[in-house]
Amino acid sequence: MIDLSLSRRSLLAGSATSAALATLPATAAPLTKQAKRQPLMIDEQGSFAVGGSVVTAEGTVDTYAQGTTGQTLHGDHAYISYQKPVNAKPLPLVMWHGIGQFSKTWETTPDGREGFQNIFLRRGHSVYLIDQPRRGRAGRTTQASPISTTPDDQRWFNTFRVGVWPNYNPGVQFARDPETLNQYFRQMVPSTGPFDLKLTADAIVKLFDKIGEGVLVTHSHSGGLGWQTAMHNRNVRGIVTFEPGSNFPFPEGELPAPVPSSSGPVEAIAAPLDAFMQLTKIPILIVYGDFIPAKPDSNPGADGWRARMIMARQWRDAVNRRGGDVTVIHLPEIGIRGNTHFPFSDLNNLEVADVMSSFLTRKKLG
Amino acid sequence: MIDLSLSRRSLLAGSATSAALATLPATAAPLTKQAKRQPLMIDEQGSFAVGGSVVTAEGTVDTYAQGTTGQTLHGDHAYISYQKPVNAKPLPLVMWHGIGQFSKTWETTPDGREGFQNIFLRRGHSVYLIDQPRRGRAGRTTQASPISTTPDDQRWFNTFRVGVWPNYNPGVQFARDPETLNQYFRQMVPSTGPFDLKLTADAIVKLFDKIGEGVLVTHSHSGGLGWQTAMHNRNVRGIVTFEPGSNFPFPEGELPAPVPSSSGPVEAIAAPLDAFMQLTKIPILIVYGDFIPAKPDSNPGADGWRARMIMARQWRDAVNRRGGDVTVIHLPEIGIRGNTHFPFSDLNNLEVADVMSSFLTRKKLG
C-alpha cells in the first residue's frame, strides 16, 4: 500500500492533478485511476442561456395574455452549463457537441466512465458545456423543423466508425455489452429547427463576449462552427477539434476543389481574408481517430472521414502558409489505435486527454 | 469578523451544512450566505439515459447501413444528470421539472443565484435532475410532435404568476431587470413528441429501480407524474411537490367533481385502490405560492391555481382518510409571501428550501 495522504491533501486543496501526482512514487497506480477517486472541488457551477433572438407577434397583449397578439417568443439561444474547479487555470475549456448530439458528448461515457468534462475538471480546467441553438436544452426556436423519428441507429453506428453493423471494428475502443450500445444510441437528440451556420456560431460568439478568453473544444459538425466563432471573437485563444467534418473556411478565391467520397463530396466554404487571418493567430489542434481508409472505399460511413481528413490537411496548409499554427494528428500515426469518431469517450479517452493536455501545455493554453 | 475556520473545515469535510452552522454564534451571517462561498465537494457526478423504447423498421440492415430497413430507433427514455456530495445523506433527491421546462428549473435562477440543485447539494443531499421523455436532453422520441413557435411568453408570465403582463405582482419575489426576464423566457423548451402519462412515469419508475430509495421533488405538471411513479415504485420514500396542477389520482369510484375555473375545469383521474394505497404510506408535502385568488377570478392565469389548490386539498383529505400523511402548505399562510409558480427559484428560495428541509428532517427523509 502506498500512502496517498499527501497527494490527497494537495488535490483537496485544489492543486493541479498532474502536480500532485508528480510526487507519487513510480509504482503508484496511474494518475488517472488515483485522481478519479478524489472528490471534485467545485468553486462555482451553474447554467444560463446566451445569444438568441426574439420574435414579436403583431398587436397588443390581451389583458390576461390569452391568444398570441403582441406576445413574444424568445428562442435560438445556446444553453450553457459550467463548472469552475477550485484554483482553476486561467482559460476555461468550452466544449461543443457535434451533429445530432448535445452536452452528453463530454459527460459520462456510454459505458459509464468519466468523459472529458470530469477529466478536465480534475486537471484544473473550468469547463463550459454547450447545447447549441435548436438542440437539447436550447430547443426553444423561432423556426420549427419536423422531429425525425426515422430509425437510423445502425447508420450512426457505421458513420461514427464503431464498426460495420452488426460487426465492431477490430480493436475498436468501444465496450461491447448491450447496455453501452443502448446508452450510445440514446445520447442523440433531434434538432428542433433548421440549421443556420451564422445563427448558431453567433450564440457562441456572444458566449465568449460574456466569459472572456477561453479555448474551444469542438467535435465533428461543431468543427466548422468553431472556425466561424474564432473568426468573429478574439477571445477564442485556441481550438482543439476532434474529427471536424465540414465548413472549413478558405480565403475567398482560394477554395480547394471538393474532395469526392462514397458518402458524397466534402466542400470548403469561403471566408473574407481578414476573418480567415484570425485563424492564423491561435494554436489549433485537429485530431482524427482510427478506421479511416487510406484509399477510396465503398463504405460511405468510413469513406466520408477519409475525404474530411484530406480537406482538414489542405486547410492546415492554407492556414499555416499565412503564418498559422495548425497541427493535424491522426491518432494511429502516433500509436493510438482503435478510436471511433468519439475519441474523447472511447475506452482510451484518458490517453486521448493526455494528447490534448500536452497540446494545451505546449501552447501555454493550460 | 467571525472566525469561520471551524465551520469551514466541517463543510469541506462534507458535514451537513445545518450541523456545521449550528456551531456558529448567533451573530454570524445567515447560514446560506456563508455556505454559498464554500466549494462544493462532489464525490461523483455523471449522466445517463433510463427507460424508453425501441422501434425496429422491417427488413434487414443494408451492408453499409444506408436506407432504413432493419434499423432501430431508441427513444422515449428520460435523461438524468446527478451529483453526489461527499458524505451524502442516504436518500437522494430526484428533481422533476414541469410543463414546457427541463432540468433548468432546479439550476441557476433566472437572476443568477443558486437554485435547489446547488442549495440541496450544499445541505448534503445527492441530487438527480430529470429531463423527462420527449423533452430537452431526452428529445429522441419514437413519435413526433410539431415544434411550437407560437409567441406565448406573456401567457406564461401570467400563468406562472409573475404578474399580469406587463405589470409585476406587488411584492413578487422576482427580480425586475430585463435580463432576468430574458433568462426566464429562455428556460422553456418544446416537447418533441406527444405527452403520455404512463410512458413518462415509466421512465422514472425505472430510474428508481436503478438508484434505489429516494425522495421525489416535483413541480406543476410533474406533480401528477410523481403520484404515478410513487404508485408503481416503493423506492419513492417521500414526495415534496411544488404547485402540482393535474392528474391527482383518486380511488376508482371516489373521484371528486371537476373544480371549475376561468382557465377551465381541473379534473381528477382514477387509480386502482391498491396503487392509490401506496400513496398513503409515504410522507408527502404539497407547497403553493402566493397570488392565488381566494374566490373565482376572471384572470385565468391565476384562477387555474385556485382550482388546482382546491383539488390538492381534496386529494390530501382522500389520502389522509385512508391513513396517509399529506400536508398542504400555502406559503402566505405561514408568512412566506410573494412567491410565483416557481418558489424554488424565487428571490426567497432559501426560505422555501428551509421549509422543505424542515419537512425532510421531520419525516426522517433528510
Interface residues (C-beta under 8 A of the other chain):
Chain A: L12 G14 P39 L40 M41 I42 D43 Q45 G46 S47 F48 A49 G52 V55 T56 A57 V61 T63 Y64 A65 Q66 T68 G70 Q71 T72 L73 H74 G75 H77 Y79 S81 V86 F102 S103 K104 E107 T108 G112 E114 N118 D131 G136 R137 A138 G139 R140 T141 T142 Q143 A144 S145 P146 I147 S148 T149 T150 P151 D152 D153 Q154 R155 F157 N158 T159 V164 W165 P166 N182 Q183 F185 R186 Q187 M188 V189 P190 T192 G193 S298 N299 P300 G301
Chain B: L12 P39 L40 M41 I42 D43 Q45 G46 S47 F48 A49 G52 V55 T56 A57 V61 T63 Y64 A65 Q66 T68 G70 Q71 T72 L73 H74 G75 H77 Y79 S81 V86 F102 S103 K104 E107 T108 G112 E114 N118 D131 G136 R137 A138 G139 R140 T141 T142 Q143 A144 S145 P146 I147 S148 T149 T150 P151 D152 D153 Q154 R155 F157 N158 T159 V164 W165 P166 N182 Q183 F185 R186 Q187 M188 V189 P190 T192 G193 S298 N299 P300 G301
